[in-house]
Amino acid sequence: MPHKPSPSVDKASIVFLGISTAAAAQEKVQTKRNGVPVIVEVKPLPASAQVDVEAQLSGDILEGGFRSWLVIFGAFCYAFATLGYVYTWGVFQAYYQEVNLRDSREASVAWIGAIQYSLLILPGLVAERFVNPRFLRLILGGASVILLISTFLTPECTRYGHFLLCQGIATGLACGMFFVPVSTILEQWFKGRKGLPLTLFMVGSSVGGTMFPIVLRELLPRVGFAWAVRIAGFLMLFFLLLGNLTLGIRLPAMPLVESQTSSSEVIAVIRLPSQALHCLSTFLTFLGSYTLLTYVASKSHASLGNFAFYLTAVINASSGLGAILLGLLPDRSKFGCRSVLAIPLAGIAAAAVTYAWPFALAHSEACIIAVCVIYGFAIAPLSQPDTGVLPLIFRAFGSLLGAPLAGYVGQASGVGMGVFAGSVLMSGVLTMCLAQFLMLSERK
């Protein structure tokens, strides 16, 4: 029978990774790993405000009830309107390079999309602290308004700086206010099957990422860029309304919990080899993950014409199938099938097709479509929400730098873009495997 890790070590890791519950956040935790003292102290809640979180999660609402599924539907709608729109960036990249920003280099244009990818994470780390009934509607409603304004202002942009501010920063910030908080809310409603709601949440992003490219592709030649984006904005409005009406938080209102963890304590924890390698693997993985999604439409436009816009939809649709298959595997808490087996294998497959992608451009349309299908299917497990604060921060910075750096490499060498992205993605997968091995060793 495997030896279980000490409870103190588990709690220290949980608080460090930023997923502590209110119950775990009311005590001082001290442990030692490899001679390094780790002390985490969180300011306790007032006695009048303390809530038995586990009782709330297991008592008043049955898992899988109508309200739980209604919340999942709301999260699906949010993912459709936010993540789905961001994952459509490849269509905008191709169109801007040909029309709106044809005087800008492809790597410069890619910064707009990269900022969106990065900001999917960072704002949510702050907004997550306000996930309670007092602030939830204000945050989600305000983010919805900002997203709609930035979307309807995009057709009015005429310069690179306008697009960077409006579609890159404003859209990214608004979408980022949904991703982490909604993922946190879903875990409150499904205590025993947390993989299921997160899977359906990611499927919503895949459906949106499939629909938006098709809508834009069909409308661009008929009504022009301005009205194509506006119609996409009205579609976004519909799903945001559904999300605001159906998503709800399960726990009662509580005062904000302020962490007293110092920078020296964080450094002490990250000095653990497994934690440091986990953060590094996350950075490297996302440094190479978005290159193909960003450039496949623009690079294929010369040979495939307007059909190249559909490749973004193909990737996102295939990603939805991959997310569904991943959701059928047992949760990490049981057998570790996802983290130990499925995710590394998917990462290797994604890296392989990223290597092959520039060479597929020189062959038939079927080869390019096959690459997109395999890539979308394989990238889905890597895109699952992480539960740690530091890994999410490293993910954000990897997403920010990946596509622009690949664009600069591609300017010097055509196939260099795929080699660069595939290499860093493969490095991330290998580092991930090493981190998992060390993590298992530390628990013995």
RAHU-V948686 format. One record per run of one state. SS is the DSSP state (~ for helix, > for strand, _ for the rest). FROM is the first residue (numbers start at 0). TO is the last residue. If there is no record, write none. Layout:
ss=SS from=FROM to=TO
ss=SS from=FROM to=TO
//
This chain:
ss=_ from=0 to=5
ss=~ from=6 to=16
ss=_ from=17 to=22
ss=~ from=23 to=25
ss=_ from=26 to=26
ss=> from=27 to=32
ss=_ from=33 to=34
ss=> from=35 to=41
ss=_ from=42 to=45
ss=~ from=46 to=48
ss=_ from=49 to=51
ss=~ from=52 to=57
ss=_ from=58 to=64
ss=~ from=65 to=80
ss=_ from=81 to=81
ss=~ from=82 to=85
ss=_ from=86 to=87
ss=~ from=88 to=97
ss=_ from=98 to=104
ss=~ from=105 to=129
ss=_ from=130 to=134
ss=~ from=135 to=153
ss=_ from=154 to=158
ss=~ from=159 to=188
ss=_ from=189 to=192
ss=~ from=193 to=245
ss=_ from=246 to=257
ss=> from=258 to=258
ss=_ from=259 to=261
ss=~ from=262 to=269
ss=_ from=270 to=271
ss=~ from=272 to=288
ss=_ from=289 to=289
ss=~ from=290 to=327
ss=_ from=328 to=335
ss=~ from=336 to=359
ss=_ from=360 to=363
ss=~ from=364 to=381
ss=_ from=382 to=387
ss=~ from=388 to=411
ss=_ from=412 to=414
ss=~ from=415 to=441
ss=_ from=442 to=443
//
